[in-house]
Amino acid sequence: MELKPPAITETGETLTGAEVVMRCLEAEGVEYVFGYPGGAVLYIYDAFAKQTKVRHILVRHEQGALHAADGYARATGRCGVALVTSGPGVTNAVTGIATAYMDSIPMVVLTGQVPTRAIGEDAFQECDTVGITRPCVKHNFLVKDVNDLASTIKKAFHIATTGRPGPVLVDIPKDVSQHTTRFHYPEHVHMRSYNPVVKGHAGQIKKAFQLLLAAERPMVYVGGGAVLGEASAEVTELVRLLNFPVTNTLMGLGAYPATDKQSVGMLGMHGTVEANMAMQGCDVLLAVGARFDDRVIGNPAHFAAGNPTRKIIHIDVDPSSISKRVKVDVPIVGHVRDVLHDLLALIKGTKDRPDPAALAAWWAQIATWRAKDCLKYDRASKLIKPQFVVEKLYEVTGGNAIITSDVGQHQMWAAQFYKFDKPRRWINSGGLGTMGVGLPYAMGAKLAFPDMDVACVTGEASIQMCIQELSTCKQYHLPVKIVNLNNRYMGMVRQWQEFFHGNRYAESYIDALPDFEKLADAYGHVGMRIDKPGDVEGALREAFKLKDRLVFLDIITDQTENVFPMVPGGKGISEMILAEDL
Amino acid sequence: MRHILSILVENEAGALSRVAGLFSARGYNIETLTVAPTEDATMSRMTIVTTGSDDVVEQITKQLNKLVDVVKVVDLSEGKHIERELMLVKVRAGGKDREEMKRTADIFRGRIIDVTDKSYTIELTGPTEKLDAFLEALDRSAILETVRTGVSGIGRGEWVLKA
């Protein structure tokens, strides 16, 4: 390949492409790169060895690298970075990229590619990375010239972290990482085709303000966008000023304190009665960084028909999330924090408040729904109830831990029973629902916050999907706590089979489970097996006392326990099944 | 409803597949698509004809705007516009039908651009319906081959689509 002469405005040292990558990461303040080496990225790995500023974390599978970078991003709000080789390295990474994409997590994924001259020749470990990842990235690039490398990486970080965040992939052919160029890292990015809207429309914000003041049965619905947009303080202030009830989605947990009396808990398929009924019955709904996902509102036709006079205000940085599933009355495109800031200024500028008598009646109605106590479970059981374990985990950690979860029943119990009072304490795969994320998420979070307690709530099926990362935890001394709610079933699959498939537990029973205690031991960690309710609290306390060790708590739970409330797929969110209905 | 979307995109490798991929991934239909660089060589302009309710087309437009390569999107069918499509038709034109074929082409302002003793190749430009009408006016068995470009559209008057 011929090299273009550097433009005269570019100054700086002559570096290889691999060294350029390092300098760019350093300029972006990247602490950790999660990755796995291979032929196509060897020059980049060599450059790692020659510097000390950016630390590389070697995982055991590329999927683990992507999830760990994602977990780091979710815990810190900063951009996660992953590096994998071409071909199988990339295909292994796709699940992690899609997971981050669905939850709008800022990530930059660097991938190796075969040398430019070999592209298209079905070379060893070649695959069309840009093509394979196109539907699950915010954007991707193939760098064909080392002179474009630095500016492309700059663009990648810019796109990944602005507007609605998301993963951006940069595919780097091997020769591009080998060739040299004059290093110049641009300070600013200008792209005529990429200008996300930040500031909400003043007229729309005023309309929203008037609707909120006139509301008699208001509801605030807070999603993951409020966490990503760092709008927790603004949400909390607004909700308290107006004395409105508030619900958080699975992704929005912690954006408003769960222990606060105005919180009605999580909504949706496994939401509380009070949240779902208030959502369905309200006259004014303020949606903040939430996208009316099918797991949140169920059937949109039912949601609309159930309350045709309800007015909906929707604040979101992504215009395509507005009126996608549900028709919105007042759309406000903009950064949630900025829009809420403007809205708060209007509210604070007037003494007018929503009719207190109407609000009191609405709160009284909510109290009757709350009285259902829809999360109750059998506390006298001789078997360990998973809900009880999560409650104890909350007590033992004082509500101050970062909790990651995998996907399944345990995820819902963690969401329902651990009370998140702060954002970025609850890390899980909401959109894609990826099993196996929990342990790598915990690794990313623990690296970001080494002094905090980090626990991964998982199940015996989920944990086995990325269990090899126990080895990574050993190598880098990541003393996370794994709380394995072991019911010897793919629990959520079993629950659906029980409800909708005539109790035919096709392939949901996991025979031949490993001895997790010995497995943890084999990886050099501490394993514990707990099978009596009376031992749960003590085991948790002991695990968290072992500050320097990874502890794998294999907790043998009631095999038949189900997640309630539950809204069957396709139904409206007020059509909940409660434990007592069965 | 039929909509004509006019899209300015960066003239970069992969831009077309990003747009096409968006339609296929979300289950939208592309009826016709034409694309070529504009007077500014760094930009291409696509014209996509698609069908869907207003809500669907609004969502398509929003999703297109979200693509990083896309500079601008307008729905030409929302305002006054001109649309044209080019068609080349090869028809049987021998013996007694030869004159009739020429007359029909003239009526539709088609131009015969290639001739053999048994065939004509006719070039026809116009809105989609005009090209359809021409084909309907012909005896089906006379049509040997057709090729159409899909719609290109532009706003009427002084209104322009610029980056």
HADDOCK unambig.tbl for C-alpha pairs under 7 A between the chains (distance, minus, plus):
assign (segid A and resid 139 and name CA) (segid B and resid 68 and name CA) 6.54 0.50 0.50
assign (segid A and resid 192 and name CA) (segid B and resid 71 and name CA) 6.60 0.50 0.50
assign (segid A and resid 193 and name CA) (segid B and resid 68 and name CA) 6.04 0.50 0.50
assign (segid A and resid 193 and name CA) (segid B and resid 69 and name CA) 5.95 0.50 0.50
assign (segid A and resid 193 and name CA) (segid B and resid 70 and name CA) 5.66 0.50 0.50
assign (segid A and resid 193 and name CA) (segid B and resid 71 and name CA) 4.14 0.50 0.50
assign (segid A and resid 194 and name CA) (segid B and resid 68 and name CA) 5.64 0.50 0.50
assign (segid A and resid 319 and name CA) (segid B and resid 62 and name CA) 6.52 0.50 0.50
assign (segid A and resid 320 and name CA) (segid B and resid 59 and name CA) 6.27 0.50 0.50
assign (segid A and resid 320 and name CA) (segid B and resid 62 and name CA) 5.02 0.50 0.50
assign (segid A and resid 320 and name CA) (segid B and resid 63 and name CA) 5.93 0.50 0.50
assign (segid A and resid 324 and name CA) (segid B and resid 59 and name CA) 6.61 0.50 0.50
